[in-house]
Amino acid sequence: SFTEIGIIGFIVMLAAMALPVFYGAKYIFAQSTKLQPQTAHLILAVFAVLVTQTFGYFFYNANITLDLVYFFCIAGLVALLCKESKEYVLKPSSLLTMAIIFVFALALIFDIGVLFMGGQKYVADMQYRKGLVLYGQDKKDESLQYLKKAARGGGSAMYFNQLALFSLVRIQDYVLSSGAAGQDKAVKQSVQSLIIDAINASNASVSLNPQNYENWATRGYVCQNLLALSPEAKNCAIESYDKAIALNPNTAYLFLQEGNVYFSRAIDAKEESQKNDLFSQAYEKFNKAIELKKNYAVAYLQLATALNIQGKTSESDLAMKNAEQYSSNDASLLFQVGLGYYQMKNWSKAQDSFQRALNLVPKYANALYFSGLAYDKQGQKDNALSQFSKLLELNSNKAYVQKIIDNIKAGKSALDKLTAQPPAPIPSPTSPSTETIK
């Protein structure tokens, strides 16, 4: 592909694939009446396999077995088409004989080394793909084991990055399912092990290629998501995003994420002066992200939330309006805007954004849930009941939603004696999950 070998390498590869087919066809048509039947059948068979392999390369993933067959067919075709041959008799004691033996020995050693390294990469790739399949089947622990094997055997930064991110997801699963991970010794040990795996894997990817900003960005993201679990995470996240920005200063996402780190630290800061300083740094990063990407709705939303916490209402309202403006055709962004208003207790604005998201994706579970809560906050019980009834049809956690419906019918608050659930992860901005909050 262009990303791996560049356009010149791609052209050379096409030429190397086309030449054997071209000369094979040329020879067959020129010599078709002169070839012996047995020879002609053999040449045609080898040529047919070669043509099939050449065109099949563009429609099917290559592997070592197919590559071996392909090059064997090229060698076989060359041997069958070449008429002239020369014989060389080497004297046992001549210097030429020794030199040729030495060269062939070096070539053999080199080929074995290349084959071994290629075999390792092939096995690592198979383990990586197996890990992805298991992850898709929700067998996350088994998936992590295969990703570890792939990372150890393949020596690729991509494998280590995926291992770090998958470990992070598994940590979040444990924390969400247990509520307080530290209360259960077994869970605590599992989480601690996964934290070490995530950090070590992200460090390994950076060590393999420190000039790749994506490796630093992954390390920053991993550390950012471990802020509540590891005391070293805050410095790790800031350092990583700084490195990534230094390598690629025109990516708005990096500034947004670093701003989120400062924002999170500001929320937790005890001293007022430190809190103000961290908020200022968060504003600076959010504004830089907006400067690089004028329609960056998420950056406006984060900026608005931070400004609202500090009581800067007019500036917060302006940022929220921009977030709404640039989210008009994206259901997941509209939901996030609504969630921002919901957290600010602006129920009518929140409801408006949730409804706009639902107009785009009617079965958007997150939006239905928070839309129902927003209606309930405004005392619109019938509308709230309608939203939760729709959610009940989608929701795997029917008992929880049914309790909400029972509360509303009884004239109580929707969440009476219940705990509000966080939004379910959104897999894609264009296709929000219809799976519900568990």
N, C-alpha and C positions, 0 to 999 in steps of 0.2 A: 504494500500500500504506500501512498505518498508519504504518510506520516513516518514510516519506518525507513524507507530507502530513498525518498526524494523523487522528484520528477525525472532526473537523469537516470537514476538507478532503475526506475520503473520502465523507462524507454529501453534501456539495455536489457532488462529482463524480457520485455516483449520481443525484442530482436532475437535474443537467445532461444526463445520458444518458437519463433516463426521460421528461423533458418532451417532447422532439421525437417520441418514439414514441407517447406518450399523445395529444398533440394531433393527430398524423398519423392515428392510428386513429380518434379521435373525428370528425375531419373526413370521413374516407372512409366511415364508417358513416352519418353524417348526410346526406352529399351523394351517396351511391352511385347514386340514381335520377336525379339531376339532371346528372351529369357527362357530357360528350361522351365517346364511346368512346376516341378518341385520347388525350384528356387523362387519362381514368381509367387507361388502360394505363400512361401515363408516370408518373403519381403512384404507382400500385401498384408499378411497377418500382423507383422511387427509395425508396419506403417499405420494400420487401422488402430492398434492400441495406442500408438504415439499421438495420433490425431484426437482420439477420445480423451486421453489424458490432458492434452493441451487445452481443449475447450472445456473439459470438466473442471479444470483448475479455477475457472471463473464462477462456477456454480456450486462448488463443494469444497469444504475445508480440507486443505492438504495435510498430510501426515507423513511420517517417516516411511511407512510401507509404500504409499503411493509415489513418493519421491524416488524411492529405490527402483520401482517398476519403470518410472518415467526415464530415469537416466540409463537404466539397463536397456530400454528400447532404443534410445539414441545411440548407445554404443553398439547394439546389435545391428541397427540399420547402417551405421558407418561401416561395420565389418562386412556386411553383405554387399554393400554398394561399391566398395573399393576393390578394384581389379588387381592393381599392382601391389606386390608385396616384396619386401627385401629381407634377406636373412643375414644375420650377423653371427659370426663365430668368435667367441671370446676365449682367448688363451687363459688357462687356469692361473698363471702367475703374472699376468700383465697388470700394469698399473691401471689401465682402463677398466679391467674387470673389477678390481678393488674399488675404484671410484664409483662405478655403476652400482655395485652391491651396497656401498655406503649410502649412495643417494636413495636407492630403493628402501633401505632400512630406515632412513630418516623419514621418507614419505610414508612408510607403513606406520611408524610411531606417531607421526603427525595425524594421519587418518584415524588411528585408533583413539587418539586424544580428542579429536573433533567429534568422532562418533560417541564417545563417552559423555562429552559435554552436551552434545545434542540430545542424547538419551536422557540425561538428567533433566534437561529443560522440557523434554516431551513428557516425562513422568510428572514433573511439577505442574505442567499445564493440565494434565489429566486430573491430578488431585485438586487443582484449583477449580476446574469445571465441576467436578464431583461435589466440592464444597458449595458451589453456587446452587446446584440442583437440590442438595439437602436443605440449604437455607430456604429455598422456595417451597420446600415441603414442610417447613416449620420445624425441622430437626436441627436446631441451632447449635447444640453442643457437639453433635457429630460433624456439622459443617465446620465448626471452628477447628476441630482436630485435623481435617483435611487441609484447611487453609494454613495451619501451622506447618504441615508437611510440605506444602507447596512453597511456602516462604523459605523454609530451610533448604530445600532442594533446588529451587529456581533462582534464588539470589536476585529477585526482581523487586524493585521498589513498589511496583503495583501490587504485588502479593502482600507485602508488608502493610501497605496502606489499607487494603481491604480487610486484612486481619485486624488492624487497629479499629476500623469502623464497625466491623461485625462484633468485636469484643465490647465496644461501647454500647451497641444496641442490646447486647445480652445483659450488660450491667443495668441498663434502664429497665429491662424486663424484670430483673430481680427486685429492683427498688420499687417499681410500681406494684408488683404482685405482693410484696411483703409489707409495704407501707413504711416500715422503719427497719432497714436492713440490719442495723446494729443489734436489734433485739434477738435475733436468731444466730447462733454461733455458726452453724453450717452455711447459712446464707452469707454471713459476714466473711467467712473464709473464701467462698466462691467469688464474691464481689471483689475482695482484695486481690485474688489471683487474676481476675479479669482486668482489673486496673493495671496491674503489673504488665500483663500481656499487651494491653492497648498502648501503654506508654513505651514499652520496649520495642514494639512493632513500629510505632511512629518514629521513634529515634533511629531505628535501623534503616527506614526508608530515607531519612535525611542523610544518614551516613553514606548510603550507597550513591546518592546523587544530591549533594548539597546545593547545586545550582538550579535545581528544579523547584520553582516556587510552589507547585502543587503539593510537593512533599511537605514543605513547611506549613502550607495552609491546612493540610490534613492533621499535622501535629498540633497546630493551634486549635483546630476544631475539637480534637480529642481532649486536650487539656481544658478547653473552655467548658466542655460538658462534664468535667470532673471537678469543677470548682468547689462543689459542696462536699466532695469525698476525699480530696487530696490537698493538703496545705501548700504543696509546691505547684499546684496547677495554675494559679493566677500568674505567676512569673513565667511559667512555661508558655502559657497562651499568648501573653503580650510579646515575649521574645520571638515566638514563632511567627506571629502575624507581622511583626516588624521586619523579620528576615524576608518573609514572602513579599511584603510591600516593597522592600528594597530591590528585589529581583523583578517585580512586576508592579510598578507604581500606578498603573492605569486600570486596575481592576477594582471596581466599586465594592464588590462583595467582600474583599479583604478589609476595607475600611469599616464596612458595616459590622462585620464580625468582631473586629477589635473594639469598635464602639460598644458592642453588646457586652464585651468583657468588662470594660470600664463602667458601664451602666450597672452590671451585676455587682461589681465591687462597691459602687457608690451606695447601692441599696443596703449592703451589709455593713458599711462603715459606721463607726460609733461616733467619732469626733466630727463636729460640724464643718470644721475647716477642711478636713480630709475629704468629707463627703462632697463639699462644693468643688474641690479640686478635681475629683474623679468625675463628677457630672460635667464639668467644663471640658475635660478630655473626651468624654463620650460625645458631647455636642460637636466638638471639633471633628471627630471621626465620622459622625453621621452627616455632617455638612459636607465633608470632603467626598463621601460616597455620592451625595446628591449632586455635587459639582461635576463629578465624573459621569453620572447617569441621571439626567434631569427627571426622568419618569420613574424613579426608583421608589415605588410605593411603600415597600417594607422599610426603607430608610426613613421616609417621612413619618411612618407610623411609630417607629422606635423613638424618633426625635420628639414626636408629640407626646408619647407616654412619659418620657423623661422630663420634658418641660412641665407637664401636668403635675407630676410628683413634687416638683419644686414650686408649684403654685403660679407658674407663668402661663396663665390661662389664655390670654390673647394670642401669644406665640404658639401655644399648643393647638388652639383652634385652627390657626392658619395651616399648620403642618398637617392636621387631620383632614382639612379640606383638600390639600394636595394629594394626600394618600387616597382619598375617595376618588379624586379626579383621574388618577392614574391606575385605578383598580376596576374601572367600569366594566370591563369585559372578562374579568378573571374571578371565578367564583371563590377560589381559595383566598385570594387577596381581599376580596370583599368581606369574606368571613373574618379575616384577621382584623380588618378595619372595624367591623362590628364588635369584635371581642375587645378591641381597644376602647371603644365607646362604652361597652358593658363594664369594663374595669373602672372607667371614670364615672360610672353610675348615670350615664346619659342614656336612659333606657329607650327613648324614642329614636334617637340617632342610631343606637345599636340595632333596634328592630328594623329600621329602614335598610341598613346594610345587610343584615341577615336575609331579609326578604329579597333583596336584589340578587344575592347569591343563590337563593332558592329558585328565582326566576330562570337562572341559567342552568342549575342542576337541581331539579325538584326533589330528588332522593338524597340530598346532601345531609347525612346524619348529624354531623357537627352543627350545621346551621339550624336544623330542625330543633335540636336540643336547646341551644342557647336562644333561639327565637321564642320557644315556649317559655323559657325562664324570663325573657324580657317582657313578654306579654303578661306573665304572672306578676312581675314587679310593678306593672302599670295597672294592675287590677282587672285586666281583660281576660277573665277566666275562660270564657268560651273559646276565644282564639288560642289561648294556651292549651286548652284541652284538645283542640283540633290538631295542633302541632305535635303534641305527645302521642296522640292516637296514630298519626302517620308514622311517627318514630317507632311505635310498638310493632308495626308491620315489618320494619327493617331490622329491629334490634335483637341481637342474640341474648342480651341481658334483660329479658322480658320482665323478670320479677322487679328489678329496679325501676323500670319505666312504669310498670303497673302501679307501684307504690306512689309514684308521682301523680298518676292519673287519679288514684283513690284520694290523695290529699286534696287535689283541686276540686273533685266532686264533693268532698266534705267541707269545702269552704276554707281549707287551710292553705298555708303557703306551700308551693310546689315541693320544696325541699324540707318540709317539716320532718324532723327526726332523720334526715338523710344528709349525706355529704355530697357536695357538688363534685362532679367528675370533670377531669381535665379533658380538653379536646383530644380525640383520637388522632394519631399521626396522619398527615396528609401525604399520600404517595406521589401525587402529581398535581400541579396547579390546574391542569385541564381536565383531570378526572378524579375529583375528590372521592375519598372512600365512602362507600355506602355502608361499610361496617360501622357498628356503633361504638360508643364509649363504653368500655367495660369496667 
